[in-house]
Amino acid sequence: MLHSLFPKAHHKFLSMPLLGPVTDGFDDWLAANGYTPGSREFAIRMLPHVDADLRRRRARDVASLTHSTLHACWRALIKVFPTNAGTVRALERYLTATGTIVADESGAAGTSALSLSREYADHLREVRGFAASTVSSHQRTAQCFLLHLEKEGTAVGCVGGSDIESYIAKAGRRLSRASLQHDIAALRGFLRFLTTDGRAPAGLDRQIDTPRLYRLEKLPHALPWETVRTLLRGMDTASPMGLRDYAMFLLIATYGLRASEIVAISLDDIRWRQGILRIHQRKTFSPLELPLTNEALSALVKHLKRTPPPAQYRRVFLRMRAPIGVLKPTAVTEAFQSLVRQSGLDIPYQGPHCLRHSYALHLLKNGTPLKTIGDILGHRTAESTSMYLRLATEDLREVALAVPGGRHSEKEGKQ
């Protein structure tokens, strides 16, 4: 592959002292992951500078490279080549994918933030039996807290109330009350884990106050259904990414799906002949089969014809930019925010979850029973679905009772 990219100069790259043996494989990996010939050419031309920097760091061969060495190389080269230093990151992903270097470094000290948070994640996974998403969230909180302690120069064994208070004050500036409550709950669990073998003083988890939240204190974020239709009609479907985004948001608006459920849809979940879409609900862990509407079916077919997934992937929605891979729920949120900016509509909400609420309210206003709405949305209890009744204000006005002591009541009393 490198010979076709550089017919005359490929020997120069293959003869590099350190990276020469892996250059051809690296170029093949770039091509397989959706990098354009132009991007591949820029990356290969950058390799001699990467090779020279790594040799200055006394790297003997590729197998001796570590993530910390590559990170230091990237930090140095980004100052000189701000637009091309990302080649080091791509090279690191390639070496990790091929097993040339280990995915995680284990040489860090036992009390470092990375290794200790990793140990906590293993505890949550193997002892507590937490789901993968929960483990990832709690591990992130633990790592942020440990990095905060390192920055403050506080050892884990000397943690006190003031250290916890300063971390929470810092986290509170970037998190909402609900998110901060989840973060504090994860921090409490981590502090209890540290006390099991005496690595931290006992009782610290009981010293943390959480933000006060009240049930149903906020209304669901729902848009008028006409706004949803205008948003979808205004989407640009001329580009492959536009077709993908239109199919995603149409499915969310048509079936009230979560972002995590959208990115999990695979080709095996679509039964084309029967016209059925199978959804794996993340909260109830139960499959849900929904009838494919003609509009949704057409959007899926157009997207898959324009951008068929590579053979190694079964997901319907993938990354459109290199490296090609599985789409994350956060990418759906970013795509929604970009869509709102381009539409010019007055939509104050930042995530696609408002489309789910809008769909539920649309069903309610059309007379769909609450039980049916709850089954479609994957709610465990009717109480979760009943919150949409608070948005049906016009229907609520029709069942309002007369105010006692009003003029109407006085006339009835005189009669």
NORZINOR-V129920 format. One record per residue. PSI is psi in whole degrees, -180 to 180 (999 if undefined). OMEGA is omega in radians with two decimals (999 if undefined). Layout:
<<PSI:OMEGA> <PSI:OMEGA>>
This chain:
<<-38:-3.14> <-33:3.14> <-37:3.12> <-27:3.14> <-40:3.12> <82:-3.07> <-35:-3.07> <-29:-3.00> <8:-3.05> <-27:3.14> <-32:-3.14> <-39:-3.13> <-34:3.14> <-18:-3.12> <10:3.09> <139:-3.04> <-38:-3.04> <-51:-3.01> <-3:-3.13> <-45:-3.11> <-22:-3.08> <1:-3.04> <-45:-3.11> <-42:3.10> <-35:3.10> <-41:3.12> <-40:3.09> <-39:3.14> <-40:3.10> <-45:-3.14> <-40:-3.13> <-24:-3.11> <18:2.96> <9:3.09> <137:3.13> <160:3.10> <-37:3.12> <-43:3.12> <-39:3.10> <-40:-3.14> <-43:3.09> <-42:-3.11> <-44:-3.13> <-38:3.12> <-22:3.14> <-20:-3.03> <-39:3.10> <-36:3.10> <-38:3.09> <-43:3.14> <-46:-3.12> <-41:-3.14> <-41:-3.14> <-36:3.10> <-31:3.04> <-25:3.09> <14:3.04> <36:3.02> <124:-3.06> <-45:3.13> <176:-3.07> <-37:-3.09> <-21:-3.13> <-4:-3.13> <148:3.08> <166:3.13> <-36:-3.14> <-38:3.10> <-44:3.13> <-36:3.10> <-42:3.11> <-37:3.08> <-44:3.12> <-42:3.13> <-35:-3.14> <-42:-3.06> <-26:-3.10> <-21:3.09> <-30:-3.11> <-38:-3.12> <74:-3.03> <-24:-3.10> <-16:-3.06> <-4:-3.11> <-16:3.09> <-14:3.06> <-34:3.12> <-40:3.10> <-44:3.12> <-41:3.11> <-39:3.11> <-42:3.10> <-38:3.12> <-47:-3.12> <-33:3.09> <-43:-3.11> <-34:-3.13> <-2:3.12> <11:3.13> <-39:3.00> <154:-3.07> <151:-3.10> <-35:-3.12> <137:3.09> <135:3.12> <8:-3.09> <0:-3.14> <160:-3.14> <153:-3.05> <-25:-3.10> <7:-3.14> <160:-3.11> <-40:-3.07> <-50:-3.07> <-37:-3.13> <-39:3.09> <-33:3.09> <-40:3.09> <-40:3.12> <-39:3.11> <-40:3.09> <-39:3.12> <-44:3.14> <-37:-3.08> <-45:-2.99> <-34:-3.09> <-48:-3.08> <-22:3.13> <32:-3.13> <155:3.06> <159:-3.06> <-41:-3.14> <-38:3.12> <-41:3.10> <-44:-3.14> <-42:-3.13> <-46:-3.13> <-36:3.11> <-39:3.12> <-41:3.10> <-44:3.13> <-42:-3.12> <-40:3.10> <-40:3.13> <-42:3.14> <-39:3.07> <-35:3.07> <-42:3.11> <-40:3.12> <-41:3.13> <-35:3.12> <-7:-3.14> <30:-3.12> <128:3.08> <155:-3.11> <-38:-3.12> <-11:-3.11> <19:-3.12> <136:3.10> <180:-3.13> <-33:-3.13> <-35:3.11> <-42:3.13> <-41:-3.13> <-40:3.13> <-36:3.11> <-44:-3.11> <-38:3.11> <-38:3.12> <-42:3.13> <-33:-3.12> <-21:3.14> <-17:-3.12> <-8:-3.08> <150:3.02> <173:-3.13> <-41:-3.13> <-44:3.13> <-38:3.12> <-36:3.10> <-43:3.08> <-40:-3.14> <-40:3.13> <-38:3.09> <-42:3.09> <-38:3.12> <-39:3.08> <-45:3.11> <-40:3.13> <-40:3.12> <-38:3.08> <-37:3.09> <-41:-3.13> <-28:-3.11> <-11:-3.09> <-33:3.10> <23:3.01> <19:3.13> <-13:3.10> <152:3.12> <145:3.14> <153:3.05> <0:-3.13> <-33:-3.10> <-24:-3.13> <-4:-3.12> <-1:-3.05> <127:3.03> <142:3.13> <155:3.06> <143:-3.12> <123:3.08> <145:-3.12> <136:-3.10> <135:3.12> <29:3.14> <-19:3.12> <148:3.07> <151:3.04> <142:-3.13> <97:-3.11> <145:3.10> <153:2.98> <142:-3.05> <-31:3.10> <-34:3.07> <-40:3.10> <-44:-3.13> <-40:3.12> <-39:3.13> <-43:-3.13> <-39:-3.13> <-29:-3.09> <3:-3.10> <144:3.11> <113:-3.13> <18:-3.14> <-28:-3.10> <159:3.08> <-40:3.13> <-36:3.09> <-40:3.08> <-42:3.13> <-48:-3.11> <-38:3.13> <-43:3.12> <-40:3.14> <-52:-3.05> <-28:3.05> <-41:3.11> <-39:3.11> <-45:-3.11> <-27:-3.10> <-33:-3.05> <-2:3.13> <40:-3.07> <156:3.02> <160:3.12> <-38:3.13> <-31:3.11> <-33:3.12> <-49:-3.06> <-16:-3.11> <-7:-3.12> <129:3.11> <171:3.11> <-29:3.13> <-17:-3.12> <-8:-3.11> <117:3.06> <97:-2.96> <-44:-3.08> <-40:-3.13> <-14:-3.11> <44:-3.08> <138:3.05> <124:-3.14> <129:-3.11> <133:3.05> <103:-3.06> <128:-3.03> <-26:-3.09> <-43:-3.10> <-12:-3.14> <32:3.12> <138:3.14> <146:3.13> <127:3.12> <125:-3.08> <146:3.11> <134:3.12> <121:3.06> <160:-3.14> <-38:-3.13> <-44:3.12> <-40:3.12> <-43:3.13> <-41:3.14> <-40:3.13> <-43:-3.12> <-44:-3.14> <-41:3.13> <-46:-3.08> <-32:3.07> <-38:-3.12> <-40:-3.11> <79:3.10> <138:-3.13> <146:3.07> <161:-3.02> <-32:-3.07> <-4:-3.14> <146:3.07> <-7:-3.13> <146:3.13> <-39:-3.08> <118:-3.11> <170:3.03> <139:3.13> <-20:3.11> <149:3.14> <144:-0.03> <138:3.12> <139:-3.14> <-171:-3.11> <138:3.11> <138:3.13> <155:3.11> <-33:3.13> <-30:3.11> <-32:3.08> <-40:3.10> <-44:3.13> <-39:3.11> <-37:3.12> <-42:3.13> <-40:3.09> <-40:3.13> <-42:-3.13> <-42:3.12> <-41:-3.11> <-29:-3.08> <-30:-3.09> <7:3.13> <154:3.13> <84:3.14> <108:-3.05> <-5:-3.03> <147:-2.98> <-6:-3.07> <160:-3.12> <-5:3.14> <-21:3.11> <-26:3.08> <-35:3.09> <-46:3.10> <-39:3.14> <-39:3.13> <-42:3.13> <-43:3.12> <-36:3.10> <-43:3.10> <-41:-3.11> <-42:-3.12> <-22:3.10> <11:3.04> <15:3.11> <133:3.14> <149:-3.13> <-38:-3.13> <-41:3.13> <-42:3.11> <-43:3.13> <-38:3.12> <-40:-3.13> <-42:-3.09> <-11:3.12> <34:3.10> <143:3.12> <-37:-3.07> <160:3.09> <-23:-3.14> <-35:3.12> <-35:-3.12> <-30:-3.05> <-15:-3.14> <-22:3.14> <-16:3.07> <-27:-3.13> <-20:3.13> <-19:-3.13> <66:-3.02> <-37:-3.11> <-39:3.11> <-35:-3.14> <-34:-3.14> <-30:-3.11> <-25:-3.12> <11:-3.12> <141:3.10> <157:3.10> <143:-3.13> <126:3.14> <138:3.12> <3:3.13> <-179:-3.10> <-40:-3.12> <-40:-3.13> <-37:-3.13> <-40:3.13> <-41:3.13> <-35:3.13> <-36:3.13> <-35:3.13> <999:999>>
